[in-house]
Amino acid sequence: MMHLAEYRRRAAFLSDYLPWAALIAPGVILNKDGAFQRTAKFRGPDLDSSVPSELAAISQRLSSAFRRLGERWTLFIEAQRLPAQTYPNSSFTDPASALIDAERRADFEADGSHFESAYFLTFAYLPPEDTTAASENWLFEGTGTSRRQAWDLVDTFRDQSDRILNQIEGFMSDCRWLDDTETLTYLHSTISTRRHTVAVPDTPMHLDALLADEALTGGLSPMLGRAHLRVLTISGFPAVTIPGILDDLNRLGFAYRWSTRAMLMDKGRAQSVLGKIRRQWFAKRKSLGAILKEVMTNEQAVLVDNDAANKAADADAALQDLGADYAGYAWITATLVVWDEHADTADDKRVHDAIAKGAIGKIAVTYFEWAGGHFQHVVKPWTIIDTPQSAIAFAEELGEAQTRRGRRTSISAAIDLGVQLIEQANVVPLRKVIDISGDGANNDGRPVTIARDEAAAKGIAINGLPVMLKQASYFDLDNLDLYYKDCVVTGPGAFVIPIRERHQFVDATRTKLIREIAELPREGDAVVQKAQSTGTNASCMSGERQWRDRMGN
């Protein structure tokens, strides 16, 4: 039997989910649901040189401009941070300036880790239901009246969006509408990891199928083509924000897309939504039992849910701002998307972000293996990590290194070697940290507490990643994480992260790096201990005692 249906009843490809239908006017897209959309490229003021009052004024003017749009308007604001492929050409009047620029070009092309940001603002308008069909009439042959009504809708959409953009141009360094080629190229960049210019076809129809050139795989680990996607969504907002609060995104050393969708509400709709929210929180101030008690005793309850009362007051304040036309409201969806052909690299963008946000934007790392008191091997000497590329290269070299195995466990010797390597490093660190990861207690060399205390006296913090994969026997500790907490870790901000499953090792290492890099402790900070076992304090000589009981020496 053959399936001969003319159309698919279920979405099967990425193009089936895309809204774009046709290019009907310069830069104007007709969507499948009858909506219109057009995109502008803009660049805002320099946040580093702008004073807060200037940014606040710009924010107010943007709010005033967008409030002029009604219920059926949606705004899409997107920042794309991508590798800078070319160095801009310049002309100079003297050879000295040209020579300086030539050196800059050489540095730029040699580094290969430069990124630039592009910003886009898309207006989308869905006509009311009684006119949506009219916006589709121009696609079919019919009376001139129907086609005229459809074009009237397009002209109205263009006029309204032009007025808003004209208001924005006054305080933007660059703000212009995209032409047809730029529009298709931009839409293609939102659904594909391939970066190239998209030419306008002779008949610019079926844009969904034209622009989608990579398959999308859903699920918990989504992929677009060969790239693994990781999506971060903001589910709540702080009580107070400032203009440019996310300026740190402009300094990240990897590619991403930051997208914000605002589905605008008119004043009546916003009043209805805020009023409902206020009623819901106001009703939660008192429990059902408290209300029944008030009815029976005819006395007001003394205790109420202050959190619910505060949220009801917050909704009431929002209604007051809305009534006075100080603010408008919208349904907001904000997401940050990163991608890479390697899943681990896509996850490790968090480590790269932590490095970029550190005190000086770089870390120095060395890696060594250890076992007994006479078995230590430096696998990777001191390496400066200051870009995503250097972090990936360091991780790849570790992955290719041959693992060696040794007998016995000397945590004290490992600490001593770590101290020696730190003292020999040709860097001036803001913080010195040794990470110890092992599967047993110290049973060789001098007591671990002596080595730990000597390291602490030199201002070195020690963190622990106890490996607890095997089932504890007579010769092993069933509370190795407590042993590490009591006997190994030390210093400001020190922590223990137990590893109980093999798949947890990568996540634990990533968490450790993020904490160490991003959470630079202040003088006098307390020790942060993350042991998961419960029980009495571990004996710091338990490993040596078990070895003597087992081997007799």
C-alpha positions as CSV (number, residue, x, y, z in Angstrom):
1,M,0.0,0.0,0.0
2,M,1.3,3.5,-0.9
3,H,0.6,6.7,1.1
4,L,-0.6,9.1,-1.5
5,A,-1.7,12.1,0.6
6,E,-0.8,15.4,-1.0
7,Y,0.4,17.0,2.2
8,R,2.1,15.7,5.3
9,R,-0.2,15.7,8.3
10,R,2.6,15.7,10.8
11,A,5.8,17.8,10.9
12,A,8.7,15.7,9.8
13,F,11.5,18.1,9.0
14,L,12.9,21.4,10.4
15,S,11.4,23.3,7.6
16,D,7.9,22.2,8.7
17,Y,8.4,24.1,11.9
18,L,9.7,27.3,10.4
19,P,7.2,30.2,9.9
20,W,8.6,31.8,6.8
21,A,6.7,31.5,3.5
22,A,7.6,34.2,1.0
23,L,9.5,37.5,0.5
24,I,6.8,39.9,-0.6
25,A,8.4,43.3,-0.4
26,P,11.9,44.7,0.2
27,G,13.0,43.0,3.4
28,V,9.4,42.0,4.3
29,I,8.6,38.3,4.9
30,L,5.1,36.8,4.8
31,N,4.8,34.0,7.4
32,K,2.6,30.9,7.0
33,D,0.1,32.2,9.6
34,G,-0.4,35.5,7.7
35,A,2.0,37.6,9.9
36,F,4.6,40.0,8.5
37,Q,8.1,40.4,9.7
38,R,11.2,42.5,8.8
39,T,14.6,42.8,10.4
40,A,16.9,45.7,11.2
41,K,20.6,45.5,12.1
42,F,21.7,47.9,14.8
43,R,24.6,48.7,17.1
44,G,24.0,50.5,20.4
45,P,26.1,53.0,22.3
46,D,29.5,52.1,23.7
47,L,28.7,50.7,27.2
48,D,32.3,51.3,28.4
49,S,32.2,55.0,27.7
50,S,28.5,55.6,28.5
51,V,27.4,57.0,31.9
52,P,24.5,55.3,33.8
53,S,22.2,58.3,33.3
54,E,22.8,58.1,29.5
55,L,21.9,54.4,29.4
56,A,18.9,54.9,31.6
57,A,17.6,57.7,29.2
58,I,18.2,55.4,26.2
59,S,16.3,52.6,27.9
60,Q,13.4,54.9,28.6
61,R,13.2,56.1,25.0
62,L,13.2,52.5,23.8
63,S,10.4,51.7,26.2
64,S,8.4,54.7,24.9
65,A,8.9,53.7,21.3
66,F,7.9,50.0,21.8
67,R,4.8,51.0,23.8
68,R,3.3,52.5,20.7
69,L,3.0,49.0,19.2
70,G,-0.1,47.0,20.1
71,E,-1.2,43.6,21.2
72,R,-0.4,41.7,18.0
73,W,3.2,42.8,17.7
74,T,6.2,40.7,18.6
75,L,9.9,41.8,18.9
76,F,12.9,39.5,18.4
77,I,16.2,40.9,19.6
78,E,19.2,38.8,18.9
79,A,23.0,39.1,19.5
80,Q,25.2,36.8,17.5
81,R,28.8,36.5,18.6
82,L,30.9,34.8,15.9
83,P,34.5,34.4,15.0
84,A,36.0,37.4,13.2
85,Q,37.1,36.0,9.9
86,T,38.7,39.1,8.2
87,Y,40.6,42.1,9.3
88,P,39.0,45.4,8.0
89,N,40.8,47.2,5.2
90,S,42.0,50.8,5.9
91,S,43.8,53.5,4.1
92,F,46.4,55.8,5.6
93,T,48.1,59.0,4.6
94,D,51.5,58.2,6.0
95,P,53.7,55.1,6.0
96,A,54.1,54.9,9.8
97,S,50.4,54.5,10.4
98,A,50.1,51.9,7.7
99,L,53.0,50.0,9.2
100,I,51.4,50.0,12.6
101,D,48.1,48.7,11.1
102,A,50.1,46.0,9.2
103,E,51.5,44.7,12.5
104,R,48.0,44.7,14.0
105,R,46.7,42.7,11.0
106,A,49.5,40.2,11.5
107,D,48.7,39.8,15.2
108,F,45.0,39.4,14.3
109,E,45.6,36.8,11.7
110,A,48.1,34.9,13.8
111,D,45.9,34.7,16.9
112,G,42.8,33.3,15.3
113,S,40.6,33.7,18.4
114,H,38.9,37.0,17.8
115,F,35.1,37.4,18.0
116,E,32.7,40.1,17.0
117,S,29.1,40.7,17.8
118,A,26.2,41.6,15.5
119,Y,22.8,42.7,16.7
120,F,19.4,42.3,15.0
121,L,15.9,43.6,15.8
122,T,13.0,41.9,14.1
123,F,9.4,43.3,14.0
124,A,6.6,40.8,13.5
125,Y,2.9,41.7,13.2
126,L,0.0,39.3,13.0
127,P,-3.1,41.1,11.6
128,P,-6.5,40.4,13.4
129,E,-8.3,37.3,12.4
130,D,-10.7,39.1,10.1
131,T,-7.9,40.6,8.1
132,T,-5.4,37.7,8.2
133,A,-7.2,36.0,5.3
134,A,-6.8,39.3,3.4
135,S,-3.1,39.3,3.9
136,E,-3.0,35.9,2.1
137,N,-5.2,37.0,-0.8
138,W,-2.4,38.5,-2.8
139,L,-0.9,35.0,-3.2
140,F,-3.9,34.0,-5.3
141,E,-5.5,35.3,-8.5
142,G,-8.7,37.2,-7.7
143,T,-10.3,40.6,-7.6
144,G,-8.3,43.8,-7.5
145,T,-10.0,44.8,-4.3
146,S,-8.8,41.8,-2.4
147,R,-5.2,42.3,-3.6
148,R,-5.4,46.0,-2.7
149,Q,-6.5,45.2,0.8
150,A,-3.6,42.8,1.2
151,W,-1.1,45.4,0.1
152,D,-2.7,48.0,2.4
153,L,-1.8,45.7,5.3
154,V,1.8,45.4,4.1
155,D,2.1,49.2,3.7
156,T,0.6,49.7,7.2
157,F,3.1,47.3,8.7
158,R,6.0,49.0,6.9
159,D,4.9,52.5,7.9
160,Q,4.5,51.6,11.6
161,S,7.9,49.7,11.8
162,D,9.5,52.6,10.0
163,R,8.3,55.1,12.6
164,I,9.6,53.0,15.4
165,L,13.0,52.6,13.7
166,N,13.2,56.3,13.0
167,Q,12.8,56.9,16.8
168,I,15.6,54.5,17.6
169,E,18.1,55.8,15.0
170,G,18.6,59.0,17.1
171,F,20.6,57.2,19.8
172,M,22.0,54.2,17.9
173,S,25.4,54.4,16.2
174,D,24.1,52.2,13.4
175,C,20.5,51.2,12.6
176,R,19.2,50.2,9.2
177,W,16.8,47.8,7.6
178,L,18.2,44.6,6.0
179,D,17.8,44.3,2.2
180,D,16.4,41.1,0.6
181,T,19.8,39.3,0.5
182,E,20.8,40.3,4.0
183,T,17.3,39.3,5.3
184,L,17.6,35.8,3.9
185,T,21.2,35.5,5.0
186,Y,20.2,36.5,8.6
187,L,17.3,34.0,8.7
188,H,19.6,31.3,7.5
189,S,22.1,32.0,10.2
190,T,19.4,31.4,12.9
191,I,18.8,27.8,11.8
192,S,22.2,26.7,10.4
193,T,25.8,26.5,11.6
194,R,26.9,27.1,8.0
195,R,27.8,30.7,7.4
196,H,27.4,32.0,3.8
197,T,25.4,34.6,1.9
198,V,22.0,33.5,0.6
199,A,21.0,34.8,-2.8
200,V,17.5,35.8,-3.5
201,P,15.8,33.3,-5.8
202,D,13.8,34.4,-8.9
203,T,10.6,33.4,-7.1
204,P,11.2,34.0,-3.4
205,M,8.6,31.5,-2.1
206,H,8.9,28.4,0.1
207,L,11.6,30.1,2.2
208,D,11.2,27.5,4.9
209,A,12.5,24.7,2.6
210,L,15.0,27.0,0.9
211,L,16.8,28.2,4.1
212,A,16.8,24.9,6.1
213,D,20.0,23.1,5.0
214,E,20.8,21.1,8.2
215,A,18.8,18.5,10.1
216,L,17.6,19.3,13.7
217,T,17.7,16.5,16.2
218,G,15.7,17.0,19.4
219,G,15.8,15.4,22.8
220,L,17.9,16.0,25.9
221,S,21.0,16.4,23.7
222,P,19.9,18.4,20.7
223,M,22.0,18.7,17.5
224,L,21.8,20.9,14.5
225,G,23.6,19.2,11.7
226,R,26.9,17.9,13.3
227,A,26.9,20.6,16.0
228,H,25.8,19.8,19.6
229,L,23.5,22.5,21.0
230,R,23.3,23.7,24.6
231,V,20.5,26.1,25.4
232,L,20.2,28.2,28.5
233,T,16.8,29.8,29.3
234,I,16.1,32.5,31.8
235,S,13.1,31.5,33.9
236,G,13.1,34.4,36.4
237,F,14.3,37.9,36.6
238,P,16.0,39.9,39.4
239,A,14.0,42.5,41.4
240,V,16.2,45.3,40.0
241,T,18.0,45.5,36.7
242,I,20.3,48.1,35.1
243,P,20.8,48.9,31.4
244,G,23.7,46.9,30.0
245,I,23.5,44.3,32.8
246,L,24.5,41.5,30.3
247,D,27.5,43.4,28.9
248,D,29.8,40.6,29.9
249,L,28.4,38.6,27.0
250,N,30.2,41.0,24.7
251,R,33.5,39.8,26.1
252,L,33.1,36.0,25.8
253,G,35.7,34.1,23.8
254,F,33.3,31.7,22.0
255,A,30.4,31.8,19.6
256,Y,26.9,32.1,20.9
257,R,23.4,33.4,20.0
258,W,21.5,35.4,22.6
259,S,17.8,35.7,21.6
260,T,15.0,37.5,23.3
261,R,11.4,37.4,22.2
262,A,8.9,40.0,23.6
263,M,5.2,39.4,22.8
264,L,3.8,42.8,23.5
265,M,0.5,43.3,25.4
266,D,-1.7,46.4,25.0
267,K,-2.8,48.3,28.1
268,G,-6.1,46.4,28.5
269,R,-4.6,43.0,28.2
270,A,-1.7,43.9,30.6
271,Q,-4.2,45.2,33.2
272,S,-6.1,41.9,33.0
273,V,-3.0,39.8,33.3
274,L,-1.5,41.8,36.2
275,G,-4.9,42.0,38.0
276,K,-5.1,38.2,37.9
277,I,-1.6,37.8,39.2
278,R,-2.4,40.3,42.0
279,R,-5.5,38.4,43.0
280,Q,-3.7,35.0,43.0
281,W,-0.9,36.2,45.3
282,F,-3.3,38.2,47.5
283,A,-5.4,35.0,48.0
284,K,-2.3,33.1,49.1
285,R,-1.6,35.4,52.0
286,K,-3.7,33.2,54.3
287,S,-4.1,29.5,54.3
288,L,-7.5,27.8,54.3
289,G,-7.1,26.9,57.9
290,A,-6.4,30.6,58.8
291,I,-9.5,31.7,56.9
292,L,-11.7,29.2,58.7
293,K,-10.3,30.3,62.0
294,E,-11.1,33.9,61.2
295,V,-14.7,33.0,60.4
296,M,-15.2,30.9,63.6
297,T,-13.5,33.4,66.0
298,N,-14.4,36.6,64.1
299,E,-10.7,37.7,64.6
300,Q,-8.2,38.6,62.0
301,A,-5.2,36.2,61.6
302,V,-2.0,37.8,63.0
303,L,0.4,35.8,60.8
304,V,0.2,35.9,57.0
305,D,2.5,34.7,54.2
306,N,4.6,37.8,53.8
307,D,6.1,36.5,50.5
308,A,2.7,36.3,48.9
309,A,1.8,39.7,50.3
310,N,5.0,41.3,48.9
311,K,4.3,39.7,45.5
312,A,0.7,41.0,45.5
313,A,2.1,44.5,46.3
314,D,4.6,44.1,43.5
315,A,1.8,43.3,41.0
316,D,-0.1,46.3,42.4
317,A,2.9,48.6,41.8
318,A,3.1,47.3,38.2
319,L,-0.6,48.1,37.7
320,Q,0.1,51.6,38.9
321,D,3.0,52.1,36.5
322,L,0.8,50.7,33.7
323,G,-2.1,53.1,34.5
324,A,0.3,56.1,34.5
325,D,1.8,55.0,31.2
326,Y,5.2,54.7,32.8
327,A,5.8,51.2,31.5
328,G,4.4,48.6,29.1
329,Y,4.4,44.8,29.5
330,A,5.1,41.8,27.4
331,W,5.6,38.0,27.6
332,I,9.4,37.5,27.5
333,T,11.4,34.5,26.4
334,A,15.2,34.8,26.6
335,T,17.7,32.1,25.6
336,L,21.4,31.7,25.1
337,V,22.6,29.0,22.6
338,V,26.1,27.7,22.3
339,W,27.2,24.9,19.9
340,D,30.2,22.8,19.0
341,E,30.8,19.6,17.0
342,H,32.1,18.0,20.2
343,A,29.5,17.6,23.0
344,D,32.1,18.0,25.8
345,T,33.4,21.2,24.2
346,A,29.9,22.6,24.0
347,D,29.4,21.8,27.7
348,D,32.8,23.3,28.6
349,K,31.8,26.7,27.4
350,R,31.0,27.3,31.0
351,V,34.6,26.8,31.9
352,H,35.7,29.2,29.2
353,D,33.2,31.7,30.5
354,A,34.6,31.3,34.0
355,I,38.1,32.0,32.7
356,A,37.0,35.1,30.9
357,K,35.3,36.5,34.0
358,G,38.2,35.7,36.3
359,A,40.3,38.4,37.9
360,I,42.8,38.6,35.0
361,G,41.1,36.4,32.4
362,K,43.7,33.6,32.4
363,I,44.9,30.6,34.5
364,A,48.1,28.6,34.7
365,V,47.7,24.8,35.0
366,T,50.0,21.8,35.3
367,Y,49.0,18.2,35.6
368,F,50.8,15.3,37.3
369,E,50.0,11.7,38.2
370,W,50.9,10.2,41.6
371,A,50.7,7.0,43.6
372,G,53.2,6.0,46.3
373,G,55.9,8.1,47.8
374,H,58.4,7.5,45.0
375,F,55.9,7.6,42.1
376,Q,55.1,11.1,40.7
377,H,55.0,12.0,37.0
378,V,54.4,15.4,35.5
379,V,52.2,14.8,32.4
380,K,51.8,18.4,31.3
381,P,54.0,21.3,32.5
382,W,52.8,24.7,33.3
383,T,50.5,26.0,30.6
384,I,48.7,29.4,30.3
385,I,45.0,29.0,29.5
386,D,43.4,32.3,28.4
387,T,41.2,31.4,25.4
388,P,38.8,28.5,24.5
389,Q,41.4,27.3,22.0
390,S,44.1,26.9,24.6
391,A,41.7,25.2,27.0
392,I,40.7,22.7,24.3
393,A,44.3,22.1,23.3
394,F,45.3,21.4,26.9
395,A,42.4,18.9,27.4
396,E,43.2,17.1,24.1
397,E,46.9,16.7,25.2
398,L,45.8,15.2,28.5
399,G,43.4,12.9,26.7
400,E,46.3,11.6,24.5
401,A,48.7,11.1,27.4
402,Q,49.4,7.5,28.5
403,T,48.2,6.7,32.0
404,R,50.6,5.1,34.4
405,R,49.8,3.1,37.4
406,G,51.7,2.8,40.7
407,R,51.6,1.0,44.0
408,R,50.4,2.5,47.4
409,T,49.0,5.9,48.1
410,S,51.0,8.9,49.2
411,I,48.7,12.0,49.3
412,S,51.4,13.8,51.3
413,A,54.0,13.2,48.6
414,A,51.5,14.5,46.0
415,I,51.0,17.6,48.1
416,D,54.7,18.1,48.4
417,L,55.2,17.9,44.6
418,G,52.3,20.3,44.1
419,V,54.0,22.8,46.4
420,Q,57.3,22.3,44.6
421,L,55.7,22.9,41.2
422,I,54.0,26.1,42.4
423,E,57.2,27.5,43.8
424,Q,59.0,26.7,40.5
425,A,56.3,28.3,38.3
426,N,57.4,31.4,36.4
427,V,54.1,33.2,37.2
428,V,52.9,35.6,39.9
429,P,49.5,34.0,40.9
430,L,46.6,35.7,42.6
431,R,45.6,32.3,44.1
432,K,47.5,29.0,44.5
433,V,45.5,25.8,44.4
434,I,46.4,22.1,44.5
435,D,43.7,19.6,43.4
436,I,44.1,16.1,44.8
437,S,42.1,13.2,43.3
438,G,42.6,9.6,44.5
439,D,40.8,6.5,45.5
440,G,42.3,5.8,48.9
441,A,43.7,7.3,52.2
442,N,47.3,8.1,52.7
443,N,49.3,4.9,53.4
444,D,52.9,5.9,52.4
445,G,55.3,8.7,53.2
446,R,54.9,11.2,56.0
447,P,51.4,12.0,57.6
448,V,49.1,13.9,55.2
449,T,48.2,16.5,57.8
450,I,51.8,17.6,58.1
451,A,52.1,18.2,54.3
452,R,48.7,19.8,54.3
453,D,49.5,22.3,57.1
454,E,52.9,23.2,55.5
455,A,51.1,24.0,52.2
456,A,48.5,26.1,54.0
457,A,51.3,28.0,55.7
458,K,52.5,29.0,52.2
459,G,49.1,30.3,51.2
460,I,48.2,27.3,49.1
461,A,44.6,26.0,49.1
462,I,43.9,22.2,48.6
463,N,40.7,20.9,47.1
464,G,39.7,17.2,46.9
465,L,38.0,15.0,44.4
466,P,37.9,11.6,46.2
467,V,37.2,8.7,43.8
468,M,34.7,6.4,45.4
469,L,33.8,4.0,42.5
470,K,34.6,0.7,44.1
471,Q,32.8,-0.9,47.0
472,A,34.7,-0.3,50.3
473,S,36.5,-3.4,51.7
474,Y,38.5,-3.9,54.9
475,F,41.5,-2.1,53.4
476,D,39.4,0.8,52.0
477,L,37.5,3.7,53.6
478,D,33.7,3.8,53.2
479,N,33.8,7.5,54.0
480,L,36.7,8.6,51.9
481,D,35.0,12.0,51.3
482,L,35.0,12.6,55.1
483,Y,38.7,11.7,55.2
484,Y,39.4,14.2,52.5
485,K,37.3,16.8,54.3
486,D,39.0,16.3,57.7
487,C,42.6,15.5,56.6
488,V,43.3,16.8,53.1
489,V,41.5,20.0,52.0
490,T,42.5,23.3,53.4
491,G,42.5,27.0,52.7
492,P,40.0,29.7,51.7
493,G,37.1,28.4,49.6
494,A,38.4,24.8,49.7
495,F,35.9,22.1,48.9
496,V,35.4,18.3,48.4
497,I,33.5,16.9,45.5
498,P,33.0,13.1,45.8
499,I,33.0,11.0,42.6
500,R,30.7,7.9,43.0
501,E,30.1,7.1,39.3
502,R,32.4,7.1,36.4
503,H,30.3,9.4,34.4
504,Q,30.5,11.9,37.2
505,F,34.2,12.5,36.8
506,V,33.9,14.9,33.8
507,D,31.1,16.9,35.5
508,A,33.0,17.0,38.8
509,T,36.2,18.2,37.1
510,R,34.2,20.9,35.2
511,T,32.5,22.0,38.4
512,K,35.8,22.2,40.2
513,L,37.4,24.3,37.5
514,I,34.4,26.7,37.4
515,R,34.5,27.2,41.2
516,E,38.3,27.7,41.3
517,I,38.4,30.1,38.4
518,A,35.2,32.1,38.9
519,E,35.0,32.2,42.7
520,L,38.2,34.0,43.7
521,P,37.9,34.0,47.5
522,R,38.4,37.1,49.7
523,E,40.8,37.2,52.6
524,G,39.3,35.5,55.6
525,D,36.7,33.5,53.7
526,A,35.6,30.3,55.5
527,V,36.4,26.8,54.2
528,V,33.6,25.4,52.0
529,Q,33.3,21.7,52.6
530,K,31.1,19.5,50.3
531,A,31.3,16.0,51.9
532,Q,28.3,13.8,51.3
533,S,28.9,11.0,53.8
534,T,27.6,11.3,57.4
535,G,29.3,10.1,60.5
536,T,32.1,10.9,62.9
537,N,35.3,12.6,61.8
538,A,37.7,10.4,59.9
539,S,41.0,9.4,61.4
540,C,43.9,11.0,59.5
541,M,46.2,7.9,60.2
542,S,43.6,5.3,59.1
543,G,45.4,4.6,55.9
544,E,48.7,3.9,57.5
545,R,47.1,1.7,60.2
546,Q,45.3,-0.4,57.6
547,W,48.5,-0.9,55.6
548,R,50.4,-2.0,58.7
549,D,47.5,-4.4,59.6
550,R,47.6,-5.8,56.1
551,M,51.3,-5.9,55.2
552,G,52.9,-5.8,58.6
553,N,55.2,-2.9,57.8
